[in-house]
């Protein structure tokens, strides 16, 4: 996501920065966004988005995909490898996850 955001907002120099600095730049950019969510709070994110877009909460759902859900549990080795290979994205994610937890504690 970090590289995609840098490219989208014409910041080609950001990926050349140290990972912590690059992540801070992206987080600063994301601070100006109307809403940023993490996967753990996806249902809250979608509900808030629907409310802001004035989509009724009683609208009928039409699932068109497979009815079976598959949940994968990555092992610690895969998680470590992913974080090492995507260090900037991991830093960005952890930042917003912590903000999400603080928001939840403040608004509950």
N, CA, C and O atoms as a printed pandas DataFrame, in Angstrom:
     atom_number atom_name residue_name chain_id  residue_number  x_coord  y_coord  z_coord
0              1         N          UNK        A               1    0.819   -1.195    0.000
1              2        CA          UNK        A               1    0.000    0.000    0.000
2              3         C          UNK        A               1    0.861    1.257    0.000
3              4         O          UNK        A               1    0.524    2.251   -0.643
4              5         N          UNK        A               2    1.965    1.206    0.719
5              6        CA          UNK        A               2    2.822    2.383    0.779
6              7         C          UNK        A               2    3.280    2.821   -0.593
7              8         O          UNK        A               2    3.187    4.000   -0.934
8              9         N          UNK        A               3    3.775    1.881   -1.387
9             10        CA          UNK        A               3    4.246    2.223   -2.737
10            11         C          UNK        A               3    3.102    2.695   -3.626
11            12         O          UNK        A               3    3.267    3.625   -4.416
12            13         N          UNK        A               4    1.947    2.057   -3.498
13            14        CA          UNK        A               4    0.789    2.462   -4.291
14            15         C          UNK        A               4    0.379    3.895   -3.949
15            16         O          UNK        A               4    0.105    4.690   -4.848
16            17         N          UNK        A               5    0.336    4.229   -2.664
17            18        CA          UNK        A               5   -0.032    5.583   -2.265
18            19         C          UNK        A               5    1.013    6.600   -2.722
19            20         O          UNK        A               5    0.662    7.689   -3.176
20            21         N          UNK        A               6    2.286    6.252   -2.605
21            22        CA          UNK        A               6    3.342    7.163   -3.071
22            23         C          UNK        A               6    3.197    7.424   -4.570
23            24         O          UNK        A               6    3.324    8.559   -5.030
24            25         N          UNK        A               7    2.931    6.368   -5.315
25            26        CA          UNK        A               7    2.759    6.506   -6.764
26            27         C          UNK        A               7    1.503    7.312   -7.088
27            28         O          UNK        A               7    1.536    8.205   -7.935
28            29         N          UNK        A               8    0.409    7.000   -6.423
29            30        CA          UNK        A               8   -0.867    7.667   -6.691
30            31         C          UNK        A               8   -0.801    9.160   -6.407
31            32         O          UNK        A               8   -1.387    9.964   -7.132
32            33         N          UNK        A               9   -0.078    9.531   -5.337
33            34        CA          UNK        A               9   -0.001   10.935   -4.957
34            35         C          UNK        A               9    1.304   11.595   -5.402
35            36         O          UNK        A               9    1.739   12.596   -4.832
36            37         N          UNK        A              10    1.916   11.011   -6.432
37            38        CA          UNK        A              10    3.091   11.579   -7.103
38            39         C          UNK        A              10    4.218   11.902   -6.126
39            40         O          UNK        A              10    4.733   13.019   -6.091
40            41         N          UNK        A              11    4.585   10.902   -5.339
41            42        CA          UNK        A              11    5.698   11.020   -4.406
42            43         C          UNK        A              11    6.722    9.914   -4.696
43            44         O          UNK        A              11    6.964    9.061   -3.842
44            45         N          UNK        A              12    7.328    9.922   -5.898
45            46        CA          UNK        A              12    8.225    8.829   -6.289
46            47         C          UNK        A              12    9.468    8.708   -5.407
47            48         O          UNK        A              12   10.127    7.668   -5.405
48            49         N          UNK        A              13    9.789    9.759   -4.662
49            50        CA          UNK        A              13   10.975    9.712   -3.805
50            51         C          UNK        A              13   10.737    8.957   -2.494
51            52         O          UNK        A              13   11.698    8.505   -1.872
52            53         N          UNK        A              14    9.502    8.813   -2.068
53            54        CA          UNK        A              14    9.210    8.185   -0.777
54            55         C          UNK        A              14    9.728    6.751   -0.652
55            56         O          UNK        A              14   10.322    6.428    0.377
56            57         N          UNK        A              15    9.536    5.878   -1.639
57            58        CA          UNK        A              15   10.019    4.492   -1.475
58            59         C          UNK        A              15   11.533    4.383   -1.281
59            60         O          UNK        A              15   12.022    3.344   -0.837
60            61         N          UNK        A              16   12.275    5.434   -1.607
61            62        CA          UNK        A              16   13.726    5.407   -1.422
62            63         C          UNK        A              16   14.135    5.753    0.008
63            64         O          UNK        A              16   15.300    5.592    0.373
64            65         N          UNK        A              17   13.192    6.225    0.821
65            66        CA          UNK        A              17   13.486    6.603    2.202
66            67         C          UNK        A              17   13.619    5.365    3.076
67            68         O          UNK        A              17   13.231    4.267    2.678
68            69         N          UNK        A              18   14.172    5.550    4.269
69            70        CA          UNK        A              18   14.209    4.470    5.251
70            71         C          UNK        A              18   12.769    4.061    5.557
71            72         O          UNK        A              18   11.878    4.910    5.532
72            73         N          UNK        A              19   12.517    2.771    5.847
73            74        CA          UNK        A              19   11.141    2.309    6.062
74            75         C          UNK        A              19   10.348    3.122    7.083
75            76         O          UNK        A              19    9.176    3.416    6.852
76            77         N          UNK        A              20   10.962    3.487    8.203
77            78        CA          UNK        A              20   10.230    4.243    9.232
78            79         C          UNK        A              20    9.826    5.622    8.716
79            80         O          UNK        A              20    8.717    6.087    8.982
80            81         N          UNK        A              21   10.718    6.271    7.985
81            82        CA          UNK        A              21   10.425    7.592    7.434
82            83         C          UNK        A              21    9.363    7.501    6.346
83            84         O          UNK        A              21    8.447    8.322    6.287
84            85         N          UNK        A              22    9.493    6.503    5.492
85            86        CA          UNK        A              22    8.505    6.284    4.434
86            87         C          UNK        A              22    7.126    6.057    5.050
87            88         O          UNK        A              22    6.142    6.645    4.601
88            89         N          UNK        A              23    7.051    5.211    6.071
89            90        CA          UNK        A              23    5.767    4.920    6.727
90            91         C          UNK        A              23    5.188    6.187    7.351
91            92         O          UNK        A              23    3.980    6.412    7.271
92            93         N          UNK        A              24    6.024    7.016    7.969
93            94        CA          UNK        A              24    5.535    8.270    8.570
94            95         C          UNK        A              24    4.967    9.198    7.505
95            96         O          UNK        A              24    3.957    9.863    7.736
96            97         N          UNK        A              25    5.607    9.247    6.345
97            98        CA          UNK        A              25    5.104   10.088    5.252
98            99         C          UNK        A              25    3.723    9.599    4.797
99           100         O          UNK        A              25    2.804   10.394    4.602
100          101         N          UNK        A              26    3.598    8.284    4.632
101          102        CA          UNK        A              26    2.312    7.722    4.199
102          103         C          UNK        A              26    1.253    7.958    5.266
103          104         O          UNK        A              26    0.123    8.329    4.945
104          105         N          UNK        A              27    1.604    7.747    6.533
105          106        CA          UNK        A              27    0.636    7.977    7.607
106          107         C          UNK        A              27    0.202    9.433    7.657
107          108         O          UNK        A              27   -0.966    9.726    7.913
108          109         N          UNK        A              28    1.138   10.351    7.413
109          110        CA          UNK        A              28    0.770   11.764    7.349
110          111         C          UNK        A              28   -0.222   12.032    6.232
111          112         O          UNK        A              28   -1.168   12.801    6.404
112          113         N          UNK        A              29   -0.008   11.405    5.098
113          114        CA          UNK        A              29   -0.944   11.532    3.983
114          115         C          UNK        A              29   -2.306   10.953    4.362
115          116         O          UNK        A              29   -3.342   11.568    4.109
116          117         N          UNK        A              30   -2.295    9.758    4.973
117          118        CA          UNK        A              30   -3.554    9.108    5.352
118          119         C          UNK        A              30   -4.311    9.894    6.421
119          120         O          UNK        A              30   -5.533    9.781    6.519
120          121         N          UNK        A              31   -3.604   10.684    7.218
121          122        CA          UNK        A              31   -4.262   11.523    8.232
122          123         C          UNK        A              31   -5.256   12.487    7.579
123          124         O          UNK        A              31   -6.232   12.895    8.209
124          125         N          UNK        A              32   -5.011   12.845    6.330
125          126        CA          UNK        A              32   -5.908   13.781    5.645
126          127         C          UNK        A              32   -7.103   13.077    4.998
127          128         O          UNK        A              32   -8.001   13.735    4.470
128          129         N          UNK        A              33   -7.116   11.750    5.038
129          130        CA          UNK        A              33   -8.224   11.000    4.451
130          131         C          UNK        A              33   -9.448   11.088    5.353
131          132         O          UNK        A              33   -9.327   11.248    6.568
132          133         N          UNK        A              34  -10.598   10.984    4.760
133          134        CA          UNK        A              34  -11.851   11.036    5.495
134          135         C          UNK        A              34  -11.985    9.850    6.430
135          136         O          UNK        A              34  -12.473   10.002    7.550
136          137         N          UNK        A              35  -11.566    8.676    5.997
137          138        CA          UNK        A              35  -11.690    7.491    6.828
138          139         C          UNK        A              35  -10.603    6.487    6.441
139          140         O          UNK        A              35  -10.342    6.258    5.260
140          141         N          UNK        A              36   -9.981    5.899    7.452
141          142        CA          UNK        A              36   -8.982    4.852    7.261
142          143         C          UNK        A              36   -9.371    3.722    8.190
143          144         O          UNK        A              36   -9.630    3.947    9.372
144          145         N          UNK        A              37   -9.413    2.508    7.666
145          146        CA          UNK        A              37   -9.815    1.376    8.494
146          147         C          UNK        A              37   -8.848    0.220    8.392
147          148         O          UNK        A              37   -8.043    0.140    7.464
148          149         N          UNK        A              38   -8.937   -0.668    9.353
149          150        CA          UNK        A              38   -8.143   -1.889    9.347
150          151         C          UNK        A              38   -9.080   -3.076    9.205
151          152         O          UNK        A              38  -10.282   -2.975    9.450
152          153         N          UNK        A              39   -8.513   -4.187    8.811
153          154        CA          UNK        A              39   -9.320   -5.375    8.558
154          155         C          UNK        A              39  -10.124   -5.808    9.780
155          156         O          UNK        A              39  -11.278   -6.215    9.648
156          157         N          UNK        A              40   -9.528   -5.725   10.961
157          158        CA          UNK        A              40  -10.229   -6.147   12.174
158          159         C          UNK        A              40  -11.514   -5.362   12.421
159          160         O          UNK        A              40  -12.443   -5.872   13.048
160          161         N          UNK        A              41  -11.570   -4.134   11.936
161          162        CA          UNK        A              41  -12.746   -3.291   12.164
162          163         C          UNK        A              41  -13.530   -3.047   10.877
163          164         O          UNK        A              41  -14.221   -2.037   10.742
164          165         N          UNK        A              42  -13.414   -3.981    9.936
165          166        CA          UNK        A              42  -14.055   -3.819    8.629
166          167         C          UNK        A              42  -15.569   -3.615    8.758
167          168         O          UNK        A              42  -16.131   -2.770    8.060
168          169         N          UNK        A              43  -16.230   -4.360    9.621
169          170        CA          UNK        A              43  -17.679   -4.218    9.758
170          171         C          UNK        A              43  -18.052   -2.823   10.259
171          172         O          UNK        A              43  -19.026   -2.238    9.786
172          173         N          UNK        A              44  -17.288   -2.285   11.212
173          174        CA          UNK        A              44  -17.536   -0.922   11.690
174          175         C          UNK        A              44  -17.285    0.092   10.583
175          176         O          UNK        A              44  -18.048    1.042   10.406
176          177         N          UNK        A              45  -16.205   -0.124    9.842
177          178        CA          UNK        A              45  -15.833    0.765    8.747
178          179         C          UNK        A              45  -16.943    0.825    7.696
179          180         O          UNK        A              45  -17.350    1.906    7.270
180          181         N          UNK        A              46  -17.427   -0.347    7.286
181          182        CA          UNK        A              46  -18.471   -0.416    6.261
182          183         C          UNK        A              46  -19.775    0.202    6.780
183          184         O          UNK        A              46  -20.462    0.913    6.047
184          185         N          UNK        A              47  -20.111   -0.069    8.039
185          186        CA          UNK        A              47  -21.332    0.509    8.618
186          187         C          UNK        A              47  -21.251    2.034    8.643
187          188         O          UNK        A              47  -22.222    2.714    8.311
188          189         N          UNK        A              48  -20.100    2.570    9.034
189          190        CA          UNK        A              48  -19.927    4.016    9.073
190          191         C          UNK        A              48  -19.981    4.602    7.666
191          192         O          UNK        A              48  -20.594    5.646    7.443
192          193         N          UNK        A              49  -19.346    3.936    6.736
193          194        CA          UNK        A              49  -19.366    4.386    5.349
194          195         C          UNK        A              49  -20.793    4.384    4.801
195          196         O          UNK        A              49  -21.205    5.343    4.149
196          197         N          UNK        A              50  -21.545    3.321    5.059
197          198        CA          UNK        A              50  -22.933    3.235    4.591
198          199         C          UNK        A              50  -23.777    4.360    5.195
199          200         O          UNK        A              50  -24.603    4.965    4.511
200          201         N          UNK        A              51  -23.561    4.630    6.474
201          202        CA          UNK        A              51  -24.313    5.709    7.126
202          203         C          UNK        A              51  -24.005    7.056    6.473
203          204         O          UNK        A              51  -24.914    7.837    6.189
204          205         N          UNK        A              52  -22.723    7.321    6.238
205          206        CA          UNK        A              52  -22.328    8.584    5.616
206          207         C          UNK        A              52  -22.864    8.717    4.194
207          208         O          UNK        A              52  -23.164    9.822    3.740
208          209         N          UNK        A              53  -22.984    7.589    3.491
209          210        CA          UNK        A              53  -23.500    7.602    2.125
210          211         C          UNK        A              53  -25.021    7.470    2.073
211          212         O          UNK        A              53  -25.619    7.397    0.999
212          213         N          UNK        A              54  -25.634    7.441    3.260
213          214        CA          UNK        A              54  -27.087    7.332    3.420
214          215         C          UNK        A              54  -27.652    6.075    2.766
215          216         O          UNK        A              54  -28.711    6.105    2.138
216          217         N          UNK        A              55  -26.926    4.973    2.926
217          218        CA          UNK        A              55  -27.405    3.672    2.469
218          219         C          UNK        A              55  -28.203    3.070    3.617
219          220         O          UNK        A              55  -27.660    2.919    4.712
220          221         N          UNK        A              56  -29.465    2.723    3.411
221          222        CA          UNK        A              56  -30.282    2.188    4.512
222          223         C          UNK        A              56  -29.671    0.920    5.105
223          224         O          UNK        A              56  -29.120    0.088    4.384
224          225         N          UNK        A              57  -29.778    0.782    6.439
225          226        CA          UNK        A              57  -29.200   -0.396    7.070
226          227         C          UNK        A              57  -30.086   -1.631    6.942
227          228         O          UNK        A              57  -29.681   -2.722    7.342
228          229         N          UNK        A              58  -31.273   -1.478    6.398
229          230        CA          UNK        A              58  -32.145   -2.639    6.218
230          231         C          UNK        A              58  -32.189   -3.107    4.756
231          232         O          UNK        A              58  -33.067   -3.875    4.365
232          233         N          UNK        A              59  -31.239   -2.636    3.973
233          234        CA          UNK        A              59  -31.195   -3.030    2.568
234          235         C          UNK        A              59  -30.919   -4.535    2.461
235          236         O          UNK        A              59  -30.125   -5.085    3.224
236          237         N          UNK        A              60  -31.575   -5.181    1.520
237          238        CA          UNK        A              60  -31.417   -6.618    1.354
238          239         C          UNK        A              60  -30.049   -6.925    0.747
239          240         O          UNK        A              60  -29.618   -6.284   -0.211
240          241         N          UNK        A              61  -29.385   -7.912    1.324
241          242        CA          UNK        A              61  -28.078   -8.327    0.821
242          243         C          UNK        A              61  -28.244   -9.403   -0.231
243          244         O          UNK        A              61  -29.083  -10.294   -0.104
244          245         N          UNK        A              62  -27.447   -9.309   -1.253
245          246        CA          UNK        A              62  -27.428  -10.330   -2.298
246          247         C          UNK        A              62  -25.994  -10.812   -2.464
247          248         O          UNK        A              62  -25.206  -10.207   -3.191
248          249         N          UNK        A              63  -25.666  -11.898   -1.792
249          250        CA          UNK        A              63  -24.332  -12.474   -1.940
250          251         C          UNK        A              63  -24.299  -13.267   -3.231
251          252         O          UNK        A              63  -25.104  -14.177   -3.434
252          253         N          UNK        A              64  -23.384  -12.926   -4.084
253          254        CA          UNK        A              64  -23.311  -13.591   -5.379
254          255         C          UNK        A              64  -22.132  -14.557   -5.468
255          256         O          UNK        A              64  -21.966  -15.245   -6.476
256          257         N          UNK        A              65  -21.317  -14.608   -4.423
257          258        CA          UNK        A              65  -20.135  -15.465   -4.450
258          259         C          UNK        A              65  -20.399  -16.807   -3.805
259          260         O          UNK        A              65  -21.542  -17.171   -3.528
260          261         N          UNK        A              66  -19.348  -17.519   -3.577
261          262        CA          UNK        A              66  -19.413  -18.820   -2.911
262          263         C          UNK        A              66  -20.003  -18.659   -1.520
263          264         O          UNK        A              66  -19.691  -17.696   -0.819
264          265         N          UNK        A              67  -20.827  -19.568   -1.126
265          266        CA          UNK        A              67  -21.449  -19.513    0.196
266          267         C          UNK        A              67  -20.523  -20.036    1.290
267          268         O          UNK        A              67  -20.748  -19.763    2.470
268          269         N          UNK        A              68  -19.517  -20.761    0.927
269          270        CA          UNK        A              68  -18.594  -21.337    1.894
270          271         C          UNK        A              68  -17.489  -20.342    2.207
271          272         O          UNK        A              68  -16.923  -19.734    1.298
272          273         N          UNK        A              69  -17.178  -20.174    3.483
273          274        CA          UNK        A              69  -16.097  -19.284    3.887
274          275         C          UNK        A              69  -14.890  -20.117    4.267
275          276         O          UNK        A              69  -15.013  -21.147    4.930
276          277         N          UNK        A              70  -13.744  -19.670    3.850
277          278        CA          UNK        A              70  -12.492  -20.341    4.187
278          279         C          UNK        A              70  -11.630  -19.348    4.956
279          280         O          UNK        A              70  -11.321  -18.264    4.460
280          281         N          UNK        A              71  -11.253  -19.721    6.151
281          282        CA          UNK        A              71  -10.409  -18.861    6.970
282          283         C          UNK        A              71   -9.028  -19.490    7.064
283          284         O          UNK        A              71   -8.883  -20.646    7.461
284          285         N          UNK        A              72   -8.039  -18.732    6.701
285          286        CA          UNK        A              72   -6.669  -19.214    6.758
286          287         C          UNK        A              72   -5.985  -18.630    7.987
287          288         O          UNK        A              72   -6.130  -17.446    8.291
288          289         N          UNK        A              73   -5.262  -19.449    8.665
289          290        CA          UNK        A              73   -4.490  -19.011    9.818
290          291         C          UNK        A              73   -3.012  -19.108    9.467
291          292         O          UNK        A              73   -2.459  -20.208    9.454
292          293         N          UNK        A              74   -2.360  -17.984    9.181
293          294        CA          UNK        A              74   -0.945  -18.046    8.831
294          295         C          UNK        A              74   -0.107  -18.425   10.045
295          296         O          UNK        A              74   -0.416  -18.040   11.173
296          297         N          UNK        A              75    0.949  -19.178    9.803
297          298        CA          UNK        A              75    1.823  -19.532   10.922
298          299         C          UNK        A              75    2.785  -18.384   11.194
299          300         O          UNK        A              75    2.879  -17.449   10.398
300          301         N          UNK        A              76    3.493  -18.447   12.304
301          302        CA          UNK        A              76    4.365  -17.347   12.719
302          303         C          UNK        A              76    5.480  -17.091   11.698
303          304         O          UNK        A              76    5.901  -15.948   11.523
304          305         N          UNK        A              77    5.960  -18.141   11.025
305          306        CA          UNK        A              77    6.995  -17.964   10.013
306          307         C          UNK        A              77    6.515  -17.142    8.834
307          308         O          UNK        A              77    7.233  -16.271    8.342
308          309         N          UNK        A              78    5.300  -17.417    8.380
309          310        CA          UNK        A              78    4.734  -16.666    7.266
310          311         C          UNK        A              78    4.489  -15.209    7.661
311          312         O          UNK        A              78    4.741  -14.296    6.875
312          313         N          UNK        A              79    4.000  -15.001    8.872
313          314        CA          UNK        A              79    3.772  -13.633    9.354
314          315         C          UNK        A              79    5.089  -12.866    9.400
315          316         O          UNK        A              79    5.157  -11.728    8.935
316          317         N          UNK        A              80    6.137  -13.477    9.957
317          318        CA          UNK        A              80    7.447  -12.832   10.050
318          319         C          UNK        A              80    7.991  -12.504    8.660
319          320         O          UNK        A              80    8.484  -11.400    8.430
320          321         N          UNK        A              81    7.901  -13.460    7.737
321          322        CA          UNK        A              81    8.388  -13.253    6.371
322          323         C          UNK        A              81    7.633  -12.094    5.709
323          324         O          UNK        A              81    8.243  -11.235    5.072
324          325         N          UNK        A              82    6.325  -12.076    5.862
325          326        CA          UNK        A              82    5.515  -11.029    5.259
326          327         C          UNK        A              82    5.882   -9.657    5.823
327          328         O          UNK        A              82    5.990   -8.683    5.077
328          329         N          UNK        A              83    6.071   -9.585    7.127
329          330        CA          UNK        A              83    6.431   -8.307    7.741
330          331         C          UNK        A              83    7.811   -7.833    7.292
331          332         O          UNK        A              83    8.032   -6.638    7.098
332          333         N          UNK        A              84    8.738   -8.779    7.128
333          334        CA          UNK        A              84   10.078   -8.407    6.660
334          335         C          UNK        A              84   10.037   -7.916    5.215
335          336         O          UNK        A              84   10.712   -6.945    4.874
336          337         N          UNK        A              85    9.262   -8.569    4.375
337          338        CA          UNK        A              85    9.189   -8.216    2.965
338          339         C          UNK        A              85    8.355   -6.964    2.719
339          340         O          UNK        A              85    8.508   -6.299    1.695
340          341         N          UNK        A              86    7.486   -6.653    3.650
341          342        CA          UNK        A              86    6.581   -5.505    3.506
342          343         C          UNK        A              86    6.686   -4.617    4.740
343          344         O          UNK        A              86    5.677   -4.271    5.353
344          345         N          UNK        A              87    7.904   -4.255    5.094
345          346        CA          UNK        A              87    8.152   -3.539    6.337
346          347         C          UNK        A              87    7.357   -2.236    6.421
347          348         O          UNK        A              87    6.763   -1.939    7.458
348          349         N          UNK        A              88    7.344   -1.475    5.358
349          350        CA          UNK        A              88    6.629   -0.192    5.369
350          351         C          UNK        A              88    5.135   -0.423    5.590
351          352         O          UNK        A              88    4.513    0.255    6.408
352          353         N          UNK        A              89    4.563   -1.377    4.862
353          354        CA          UNK        A              89    3.136   -1.659    5.020
354          355         C          UNK        A              89    2.829   -2.149    6.431
355          356         O          UNK        A              89    1.792   -1.795    6.993
356          357         N          UNK        A              90    3.716   -2.958    7.010
357          358        CA          UNK        A              90    3.516   -3.432    8.379
358          359         C          UNK        A              90    3.530   -2.265    9.356
359          360         O          UNK        A              90    2.725   -2.235   10.287
360          361         N          UNK        A              91    4.425   -1.307    9.164
361          362        CA          UNK        A              91    4.481   -0.128   10.032
362          363         C          UNK        A              91    3.218    0.723    9.895
363          364         O          UNK        A              91    2.676    1.210   10.887
364          365         N          UNK        A              92    2.763    0.895    8.663
365          366        CA          UNK        A              92    1.538    1.672    8.425
366          367         C          UNK        A              92    0.347    0.977    9.096
367          368         O          UNK        A              92   -0.454    1.618    9.777
368          369         N          UNK        A              93    0.246   -0.320    8.897
369          370        CA          UNK        A              93   -0.858   -1.087    9.469
370          371         C          UNK        A              93   -0.860   -1.000   10.997
371          372         O          UNK        A              93   -1.906   -0.770   11.604
372          373         N          UNK        A              94    0.299   -1.183   11.613
373          374        CA          UNK        A              94    0.373   -1.132   13.074
374          375         C          UNK        A              94   -0.018    0.246   13.603
375          376         O          UNK        A              94   -0.668    0.348   14.644
376          377         N          UNK        A              95    0.368    1.294   12.905
377          378        CA          UNK        A              95    0.006    2.657   13.298
378          379         C          UNK        A              95   -1.515    2.811   13.330
379          380         O          UNK        A              95   -2.076    3.298   14.311
380          381         N          UNK        A              96   -2.177    2.389   12.245
381          382        CA          UNK        A              96   -3.622    2.566   12.165
382          383         C          UNK        A              96   -4.366    1.588   13.065
383          384         O          UNK        A              96   -5.457    1.902   13.540
384          385         N          UNK        A              97   -3.811    0.432   13.304
385          386        CA          UNK        A              97   -4.412   -0.512   14.244
386          387         C          UNK        A              97   -4.408    0.085   15.650
387          388         O          UNK        A              97   -5.409   -0.001   16.361
388          389         N          UNK        A              98   -3.294    0.685   16.053
389          390        CA          UNK        A              98   -3.220    1.329   17.372
390          391         C          UNK        A              98   -4.188    2.498   17.466
391          392         O          UNK        A              98   -4.843    2.684   18.491
392          393         N          UNK        A              99   -4.279    3.281   16.407
393          394        CA          UNK        A              99   -5.249    4.406   16.407
394          395         C          UNK        A              99   -6.662    3.893   16.533
395          396         O          UNK        A              99   -7.486    4.485   17.229
396          397         N          UNK        A             100   -6.943    2.793   15.861
397          398        CA          UNK        A             100   -8.267    2.197   15.900
398          399         C          UNK        A             100   -8.608    1.733   17.308
399          400         O          UNK        A             100   -9.734    1.924   17.768
400          401         N          UNK        A             101   -7.650    1.128   17.991
401          402        CA          UNK        A             101   -7.870    0.660   19.361
402          403         C          UNK        A             101   -8.107    1.859   20.284
403          404         O          UNK        A             101   -9.015    1.823   21.114
404          405         N          UNK        A             102   -7.310    2.910   20.153
405          406        CA          UNK        A             102   -7.505    4.110   20.970
406          407         C          UNK        A             102   -8.871    4.731   20.705
407          408         O          UNK        A             102   -9.545    5.174   21.636
408          409         N          UNK        A             103   -9.283    4.765   19.433
409          410        CA          UNK        A             103  -10.596    5.310   19.079
410          411         C          UNK        A             103  -11.697    4.498   19.739
411          412         O          UNK        A             103  -12.640    5.049   20.307
412          413         N          UNK        A             104  -11.565    3.186   19.657
413          414        CA          UNK        A             104  -12.559    2.300   20.227
414          415         C          UNK        A             104  -12.659    2.481   21.734
415          416         O          UNK        A             104  -13.765    2.504   22.276
416          417         N          UNK        A             105  -11.531    2.610   22.424
417          418        CA          UNK        A             105  -11.542    2.800   23.865
418          419         C          UNK        A             105  -12.172    4.130   24.230
419          420         O          UNK        A             105  -12.872    4.231   25.237
420          421         N          UNK        A             106  -11.932    5.142   23.429
421          422        CA          UNK        A             106  -12.460    6.474   23.691
422          423         C          UNK        A             106  -13.960    6.577   23.419
423          424         O          UNK        A             106  -14.657    7.352   24.074
424          425         N          UNK        A             107  -14.462    5.796   22.454
425          426        CA          UNK        A             107  -15.868    5.889   22.047
426          427         C          UNK        A             107  -16.738    4.740   22.538
427          428         O          UNK        A             107  -17.863    4.576   22.066
428          429         N          UNK        A             108  -16.245    3.954   23.461
429          430        CA          UNK        A             108  -17.092    2.853   23.959
430          431         C          UNK        A             108  -17.608    3.133   25.349
431          432         O          UNK        A             108  -18.332    2.315   25.916
